[in-house]
Amino acid sequence: MAFNSVLIANRGEIAVRVIRACKELRLRTIAVFSEADRDAMHVRLADEARFIGPAGVSQSYLNGAAILAAAAQSGAEAVHPGYGMLSEDAAFARDVMAAGLTYIGPPAEAIATMGDKLAARARAMACGLPVLPGAREVNASVAEAQNHAAEISFPIAVKACFGGGGRGMRVARDAGELEQALAAASREAAAAFGRGEVYLEHYLERPRHVEVQIIADAYGEIVHLGDRDCSVQRRHQKLIEEAPAPELPDTLRSEMRAAAITLSRSVGYQSAGTVEFLVNSARDAFYFLEMNTRLQVEHGVTELVTGRDLVHLQLHIAAGRKLGFTQKQVRIAGHAIQARIAAEDPWAGFAPRPGRLGALRLPGGPGIRCDFGVEAGGSVPAEYDSMFGKVLAWADTRDAACMRLQQALRDFSAEGVATTAPYLADILSQPAFHAVTHHTASLEQDWAPAEQARANSSVSASTPTRDGAAMRRVSIATDRGVLDIAIAIRVTAAGVGAASTPSAARSARADGPVSESADPVAPMDGSVVAVAVAAGDLVTAGDLIATLEAMKMEMPIYAPRAGRVQQVLIMAGTTVTAGERLCVLSPAT
């Protein structure tokens, strides 16, 4: 190796993943940590750890100067950015190189070109890749955005110019929704990536999300490692990913893979990267979406079907080694599928549920892999992304892999926080998912009734049973040890404040008794991003009351009933706790 020590400029699951890969190659590892992560798993596993600042990401994991100072103090020779955080920040990559360190990732110029979504679109078009109509940066005024939207035609996707992972994206289906979509997308992008610029693009209805994994060295060798399907999403956030992408016409698959290599070669790409596409519902056309110039959260499913360790490859390429294999030597074997485990309560509108873990039971068995960044006794902090681990399954066929993953998710348990595991296990039983007729909005459109029914439950951190009851697990200490008891609870009334969408709020009103004195409450601890009402306003069930933010996620809070706003109890910039009343509603008169 051209270097013997690596500083991992990240946290959580990806920091643990990179640390373990470095140790396998006998490289010294240096972790960085914020005030919230002093006792984190990645800190314990690294050979050395350096404190970089307060819990807020802007003062710690997005603070390039603090990270470079830690690298200098520790004697690190290379920096791995992981995913998220600074992984697609070209300035940070340049600063790492300027400090005499090796950057484990693509050249800064490639990051700059492909990290700027508008520049990436222009490059894709120059390479002959199909793109959706749109792409003009809008920062000046809502009127400018309205004029441009009219040229593109609704529905419109408002998207962050920088960053990725679905953050900073909103959909406006008509001119009346555009202003709010612009504000929300810009606000979320600024919080997640430090930059709030957005652009407009035509929104493709009911597409599949398919991406191609590429890997390239500094000697001109560039290959793809197959494709992945990431179509199970909520609010444009991936929940389940699989490789290879199922039920794609061979011609379309070949064209997408070739397009990914052509685009990557055009920017002199090196290291691991992913080119993402949208496939139309007829499966006869695809459109360039973006390129992620980093390791993906879902890289593990590609590793399982190819037998290639992507982090090892990144380290070898950064050290100046050749890729060592050609496209003809890449083999895809079997099928792999992954579920992202997040500290969210799906039955309460996916409200973030940060907290400290008690017991943590990870599944096992043939073909099962668990990548986690937290362990029993550790915490899932409110300041960071809610995803804290992933469960992956491999088998000879897609059906067998799905069955393994479903059982693994049912075997998984984490005390102290609600998780998405049981909800994702249910998704794997959806007929449309099995038939591969689902799309990126299936969860919110086609599968919404089941989600809303459960979202109305007032029982949180529970596992659903087949008959609709909630299953609450309770541990009781006795003189003979700890008993784990499952209690089935049937909820007959809709839970106030649980609804996280206008339709869910209205269905709660229609399908279950809601107290006439019910006021909107915070479903989680968080910060107040915006308040949409003032004293004296008339609201109907489902009207927006406020927007909260926690774990890098915005959550709109809607009125559970009609009424007049008598008093607003919150203001933007303040924090609230779960269950806190947001405003007082009186009967509309």
N, C-alpha and C positions, 0 to 999 in steps of 0.2 A: 504493500500500500504506500501511496505517496504521503499519507498522513497516518498518525497513530492514535489520534484523539478526536472525538466528535462532540460538539456542543449541540444539543437538540433544542431548537428555539421554539418550543411548543409545550404542551401539557396533555394530560389525560391519556386516552387510549392510544393516540398516535405516538406520543412520546414513549410510552411503554413499548410499543411495537418496534420503534427505531432502536431503542436501547437494547432490546433483546437481539435484534439483527446485528448490531455492532459488537455485542459480546460474542456472538457466534464467530465473528471474524477477528476476535481478539483485539478489538479497538477500545481504548479508554473512553468512557462516556461521562459527559457533564450535563447535568440537568439544570434548568432555570426554574424558579418558582416565585409566585407572588405570595402576599400575606395570606391569601385564602388557601394556598396549596402547601403550606409548611409541612404537613403530614401526609402529602399525597403519595400515591403508589410510585409514580415516576421518580420522585425524589428519593425514595427508599432504594429503588433498583439501580440508580446510577452510581457510578464510582465516586462522583463528586457532585455537589449541588450548590448553586449560587442564587442568592436572593436578588430579585430585580425590581421590587416595588410593591405598591398597594394592590388590592384585589382587582380594581378596575383594569380592563384590558388596555386602555389607552396609556396607562401608567406602568404597565408591566409587559405583557406579551406582545403588545403593539409598539413598545418603546424600543426601537432599534438601537439607540445609543446605549441604553442600559444592558441590552443583550450583548452588544459588542464589548462593553466594559467587562462583563462577566467572562466573555471569551478570552480577553487579554489577561485577566486576573488568574484564570484557570490554566492558561497555557494551551487552550484548544487550538487545533490546527485546521479544523473544518467545522462547518455549520450545516446542519440538516434542518430545514424549516417545517417539516411535516406537512399537514394540510391546514387550510384556514389560516388565521392569524396573519403572519407576514409572508406566507408561502408564495403569493403572487404579487409581491411588492418588488418591482424592478429596482427601485432606489436602494432597498435593503440588500438585494443581491449585489449591487455595485459596491455598496459600503463594505460588505463582507470581503469582496475581492480586493478593495482598496486597502483594507487592513492586513492584507497578506495572507488571508485565510482562503481555504477552498470552499466554494459554495456547492453544496450537493443538490444540484438541480440544473435547469436549463440556463443558457446564457441570458444575461439581463436584457439584451435586445429582444430576444424571443418572448420573454415575459412581458416586456413593455408593449410589444405589438399585439400579442394575443390576449393580454390582460385587459387592454382597452377594448371593450366590446365593439366599439365603432370601427376601430382600426382593424380588428379581427375580421369583421364582416367585409370590409373593403379588401383585405387580403384574400379572403375566401372567394369573393367574386372575381378577383384577378386570376385566381387559380381555376376558375370555371365551376366552382361549387354552387349549387342552387341555394338561395337565401329567400327569406320571407320579405315582403314589402315593408319599408319603414326605415328606421335607423337615422334619426336626426336628434342630436343632443338638445335637450330643452331645459334651460335654466332661467330664461328671462322672465316669462310670464305665462299664466294659464291661457291667456288669449293666443299666444304663439303656439302652445301645445294643442289647443282646440283646432287651429287652422291646419296644423300638420296632421292631426288625427283624421280630419275630414278627407285629406288626400289619401291616407292609408286605407281607411274604412274600418269601422268597428266590427268586432271587438278589438280592443287595443291592449297590448301588454306594455306596461310601464316597467322598465328594467334598469337596474344599476349598471352604469358604464364600467364599473370596476368590481372585482370580487366575483363570487359565484355561490354555488350550493343552494340556489333558489332564494337567497336572501335579497331583499330590496327589489322584489317583483310584485306587482299588483295588476289586476285585470280590470279594465273599464269597458263595460258593454254598451255604454252610450255616453253622450257628451255630459250628462248630468253626473256621472260617476268619475269623470276624468280628474277633476280638481282634487278630490279626496285621494284617488289612486296616486297622483303625483306626489302629494304631501307624504303619504304613508311609505311609498317606495323610497323616496329620498331620505326620509328620517331613518328607516331601517338600514339602508345602505350606509349612511353615515355612522350609525352605531356599530355596525358589523365590520366595516372596512375602512372607516375614517374618511370616506369620500361620499358625498351625497349626489353626485351627478347622475342623471337618468336619461334614457332615450326611449323612443316609441317604436313599436314594431307590431305588425298585424299579429293577432293572437289566433293560432291554429286550433280549431275545435277538435276534440277527441283524438289527439295524436298519440302515438307511442313514442317513448323516449329511449333511443338506442345510442350507445356510445362505443367508440373503438379505442382500445388501449394500444398505445404505441410505445416503443422503447428505441432509443437511438444513441450511438456512441459518437465520439469526436472524429471518427475516421470515415464518416459517410455511410455507415451501415445503419439502416433504419428498417424496423419490421413492426408488424402489428401482432398483438397477442390475442387476437379474436375480439369479440364484441360482447356487450352486456345490455340487458334490458333493465331500465330503471323506471318503469311506467307506474308503479304503485307509489303514489305521492299524495301528500296533503299540503295544501297551500304551497305547492311547488317544491316541497321538501321531500326528498326520497325516503321511503320507508323500507322497501324490499327491493333487492337487486339480484339479478341472476345472470349466469353465463353458461353457454352462449345465449344470445337473444333468441327465444323460441319463435317458430312459425314465421320466419322471414324468407321471402323468395330468394333463391340462390343468387340471382342476378343482382338484386338490390343489395344483398349482403356484400357481394364482391365489389360493387360500385362504392359503397360506403367505406369499406376498408381501404380501397385504392385512393379515395378522396382524402382520407385521414393522413395517409402517407405523403401524398402530394402536398397538402397544406403544411405538414410538419417540415418537410424538406425545404419548402420555400422560405422558411424563417431560420434555417440552419439549426433545427432543434436537436437537443441532446438531453439525455435522461428520460425519465418516465413522463408521459403526458397522455391526455385523453381528449379526443375530438368528439363532441356531442352533436347529435342530430335529432330532429323530429321526423317521424314517419307518418304520413297521412293515413286515414282510416282505411283507404283502399289498398294500402301497402304497395303502391306502385310509384311512389315518389318520396324523396327525403329532402330535408332542408338543413343547412348548417345552423347550429344553435350557438355554440361557443367552443373554445378550447381551454381546458384547464391545464395550466403549465405547472403541474405538481402531481404528487401522489393523490389518488382518489380514496375517499372513505371505503369504497367498494372494491378496492384493489384485490382483496383476499379471494373473491370468487374467481378472478382470473388466475391467481396463483394455484388454486385448487384444480382447475381444468387444464392448466398448461404445465404444472410442475416447476414453474420459474418463480424464484423469489425476487419480487420487484425491488425491495429495499436493498437486498444484496447487489442487484444489478445497478441501482443508483450509486451505491458506494463504489463499486468497481469502475463504473464509467467516470465518476468524479475523480478517481485516482489515476485516470489516464489509460485505463485498460480498454481493449477492444471488446465488443459485445460478445464475440465468441460463438455465435451461431447465426444462421441465415433464416430467411423466411421459410424455406423448404423444410427446415428442421423443427419448426413450430408445430406441435401436435395438440389438438383439442380432444380431451378424453372425458367422457361423462358429462355431468351437469352439476353446477354448484349454485347455491342460493343463500342469500344473507338477509337477516333481519336486524335493523338498528334498534338497540334498546335504549330508550330515553326515559328520563325521570319526568314523565307526564302522565296525567290521568285521562285516558281516552273517554271515560264515562262522564267526565266533566269538561267536555270541549277541549281536550288535550291541554288542560291547564298545567303549567310547569309545577312540579312538586319537588323542589330541591330539599336536601336533608342529609342526615347521617345514616349510613347503612348499618343495620344490625347483622344478622346472618345473611350470607350470600351463597346461594347454591347454583353452581354452574353445571349445565348438562354435559353429558359425555356419551360415549358409544361410538360405534364405527362411523367414520365420515363426518364427525362433528368437530368443529373448531370454535373456540371462544376467544375473542380479543377484547379485553376489558382494561380500563384505566383506573379502576377503583376496586378495592377489596373490602372484606368485612371490617367494619369499624371505621372505614374511610367516609368521606363526605362527597356529595354532589353539590358543589357550590352554586348559589343563585346567580353569580356574576358571569357564568360561562354557559356554553351550549348545553342543552339538556341531555344530549346523547352521551352515555358513559360506557357503552360497550356494544359488541356485535356478536351475534350467534350465526355461524355458517354451517352449511351441510353440503356434503358431496355424495353422489351416488351415480350409478351407471346411466340412469334415466332421469328425466325431469320429474316424473311422478314420484319416483322413489326418493329423490332429493327433497321434494316438498314434504313428503310424509315424514322423513327424518327431521326436517327442520320443525315441522309442526309439533312432533313429539318432544323435541328439545326445548321448544318454547314453553310447553306445558310442564316440563321438568324444572324450568328455571324459576327461581324465586329470590326476591330481594326484600328484606325487612327494612322498614323505615321510610321507604319512598314508594309511591305508585309508579308503575312502569307500563310501557306499551306492549310488553310481551304477550299477554293474553289476547289483546286486540289483534295483534299481528298473526297469532295462531289462527284466529277466526277468519282472517282475510284469506289464508291459504286454503280455506274450504269453499270460497266463493266459486260458483260454477263458471263465471266469466273468467276468473283467473285461471282455472284449470283448462278452459277452452282457448285461452290466449285471445279473448275478444275484449279484454279490458284496455283502458287508456289512462292518460295522466289525470283525468278528472273523475274516474270511476268511483273512487272512494267518496267523493263529495257529491256526486250526482246520482250514480246508479246504486251505490251501496249506502246512501245517506239515511234511509229510514231506520235501519238497524242501529246506525251510529247515533241518530238523534234519540231513539228510544232509550238507549243506554246512557246517553249524555244527560238525560233528564233525571237519572237516578241521583238521590242525595247521598248515596253511599260511595265514598271515594276509597282509593287504594284497594279495590276489591277485584275478584276474578269472576267473570260471568259464568253462569251455568247454562245448560242448553235450554232450560225452561224459562229463562229470563230473570231468574233470581240472582242476587249478588252473593258471592261466596267470600266471606271475610275470614282470614286466617288469624288465629290468636295463639300466642305462645304463653303457657302458664307454667310457672316454676312450682314443682312439688318436691317432697322429700325423696322421691325416687327419680328425679330428673326433670327435664322439660318436656311437657306435652304440647304437641302441635295440633290444634283443634280447628276444623273447618266448620263455619257456621253459615248456613244458607239464610239469606235475608231477602224477603220479597218487599219491594218498595211499591206502594200503591199510589203515592202522590208525587207529582212532579217536583223536583227540587228547585227551589228558587235560586237564581243566580248561576245555575249550572249551564244554562244554554249559552253557547258561544257563537251561534249564527242567528240571523233574523228568523230563518225558518224554524230552527230549533226552539227559539223563544216562543214563536207563535204556536208551534205544535204543543209545547208545554201548556199553553193557555187553553188550547182546544181539547187536549186529550187527558188532562189531569187537573185536579183541583189546585188552584193557586190562590193563596190567601190574598184578599183584597187589600190588606195592609202591607203586602210584600214590597220592599224597596230593593233596588239593584245593590248587590254586594260584590266585593272583590272575591273571585274564586281562588286567588293565590296571593302570596306576598309579591310585591313588585313596585315599580315606579309608575307614576301617572304621566303618560306621554302627552295626552291631549284630553280636554273636556269638551264635549259636543253640545252640552245644554247649559242653560242659564235659568235662574229663578223666574218663574212665570211661564216657561215654555210648556206647551201641550205636547205630549208624546203618546204614541200608540205602542202596543206590544211589538217588540222587535226593532224599535228605533234605537239608534246608537246613542249611548250615554257617555262613554269615555273609552279611551284606549290605554291599556296597561302594558308594561313591558317587564319581562323577567327572563333570564337565561337566553338573552339575545333574541327573544321571541315577542312579537307584539300580539296582544289579544284584545279584540274589540269586545266591549261589554254592552249588552242590549237591554232595553227595558223589558221586564217580565210581564208588564201589564200596561194598560192605558192609564193616563192620569196627567195631572199638572205638576210640574216641578216646583215644589214649595221651597226647597233649600238645597243648594249644592254644597256638599261637605268636603270636597277635595279641590285641589288646584294642580295644574301642570307643574312638574318638577318635584313634587312631594312623593313620599312613599306610603303604601297602604299594606295592611296585613290581611291574610285570608279571612273572609267573613266580615270585613269592615264595610259598613254602609257607605255608599258613594253619594247618594242624594236621597231626599225625602220626597215621595210622591203622594199627592192628595188626590181624591177623586176628581175627575174632570167635570167642571161645572161651567 
